[in-house]
């Protein structure tokens, strides 16, 4: 049976009044509200407290989440987030801070932010890190605006940003929003940037190359130093989308490979719960020649005092106040807990888990389009199942019946019937094997009775939706 909406429990007179009568007449309250802000037709929901609690507890039980099982959402790094992060971020000293307080009243918060930026500098090999951008895509846009301002100041007219065909979808969007023109670079047969195609497209109009490393196929761009050198010959810059930093954190520093500017996804690599719209944090790190252009204000230290610094060359603010402080606290806690050795182990286990899962699935006859070894994630191609009219989406939906969250499907676009899997380092071997068993059973079902898979899911609270209709007829309210 489908769960009711909360308003369907409403009944006049049911409301529990804990606060007694209003000491201000309702008409007087209404008179202080501008006429254009008053609702003309509003159905007040009347439910008891126990009904509200039970309703949302039931909904939470119906929802699939990381505390229930594996969430192998490739490209998104949906790993377990230590509960201590939540506890620390709830400390009163953090919880009740206000961003408009004076510097001398928030020295502890400034110290945390300053030290977090120092940690990220050490991890990445950058010279300075701004914490301000509130998400990964915002970090991308911030970096593009920094690059744009840099070339404006140099009086160089550079309009083109090169993007690999395996890039995250937000990359070309960030490029366009910054006023650049995106130009695609092909991948070679190994799933890496085609160096010849890159060289062919390089000229004095190119501002930068946006690169994700490992790329969205999970493949490490082993020619990254050579790529940086080719760009720098033309005065162009190398930007790194740091979404996949968890594959080599504590092992490889992008700054040492020639990266000029990059963003981090704190909510992925350093364990802030994300999904469902946030919150996130997308700090941007840069080499010295780009640091003045980073967002204001910057946090600096003078002796034991921390303070805000404003650079006149800065692109300005890219978010309200100083960024998502709550996310900073969680990332800071995670890094301090692990230390550099722990972060290295985190990456090693992420690669081990993904490599193990890829091998086990290959033993069942599931293969990657590119045979190159992968790190923290890999992309299967399920194109062979289309011979019996079964698509990647069907297999993803059937996984829900086996209590596994579906991987990312149909991305990256260079892989037909893509099935992008990232188990993360926090999954035990037993859970990986449970996922393998589910995939094995689904393959058997496709052979024996493909209609079971094509019409999945069967055991979830909501059956398969008409996604095309939902996209064309977007209705986000009830009644």
KADATA-V933331 format. One record per backbone hydrogen bond with DSSP energy under -1.0 kcal/mol. NH is the residue of the N-H (numbers start at 1). CO is the residue of the C=O. Records with the same first field share a line. If there is no record, write none. Layout:
# KADATA-V933331
NH->CO  CO
This chain:
# KADATA-V933331
8->5
9->6
11->46
14->11
29->25
30->26
31->27
32->29
33->30
37->34
38->35
52->48
53->49
54->50
55->51
56->52
57->53
58->54
59->55
60->56
61->57
62->58
63->59
68->65
69->65
73->71
74->72  420
76->73
79->77
85->82
87->83
88->84
89->85
91->88
94->91
95->91
96->92
97->94
101->98
105->102
106->103
110->106
111->107
112->108
113->109
114->110
115->111
116->112
117->113
118->114
119->115
120->116
121->117
122->118
123->119
124->120
125->121
127->286
128->286
130->284
139->135
140->136
141->137
142->138
143->139
144->140
145->141
146->142
147->143
148->144
149->145
150->146
151->147
152->148
153->149
154->150
155->152
156->151
158->156
160->205
161->181
162->208
163->183
165->185
167->164
171->168
174->170
175->171
176->172
177->173
178->174
179->176
180->175
181->159
183->161
185->163
188->192
191->188
194->186
198->194
199->195
200->196
201->197
206->203
207->160
209->237
210->162
211->239
215->219
218->215
222->220
224->221
227->223
228->224
229->225
230->226
231->227
232->228
233->229
234->231
235->232
236->231
237->207
239->209
240->261
241->211
245->242
247->244
248->245
251->248
252->248
255->124
256->253
257->254
259->254
260->238
261->238
262->285
263->240
264->283
266->281
268->265
269->265
270->266
282->133
284->130
285->262
286->128
287->260
290->287
293->290
294->291
298->309
300->307
302->305
305->302
307->300
309->298
314->311
315->293
323->320
325->323
328->324
329->325
330->326
331->327
332->328
333->329
334->330
335->331
336->332
337->333
338->334
339->335
342->338
343->339
344->340
345->341
346->342
347->343
348->344
349->345
350->346
351->347
352->348
353->349
354->350
355->351
356->352
357->353
358->354
359->355
360->356
361->357
362->358
363->359
365->362
366->361
375->218
378->421
380->419
381->367
382->417
385->382
386->383
387->384
388->385
389->386
390->385
395->391
396->392
397->393
398->394
399->395
403->400
404->399
405->70
408->420
410->418
415->412
419->380
420->408
421->378
432->428
433->429
434->430
435->431
436->432
437->433
438->434
439->435
440->436
441->437
442->438
443->439
444->440
445->441
446->442
447->443
448->444
449->445
452->449
454->450
455->451
456->453
467->465
470->466
471->467
472->468
473->469
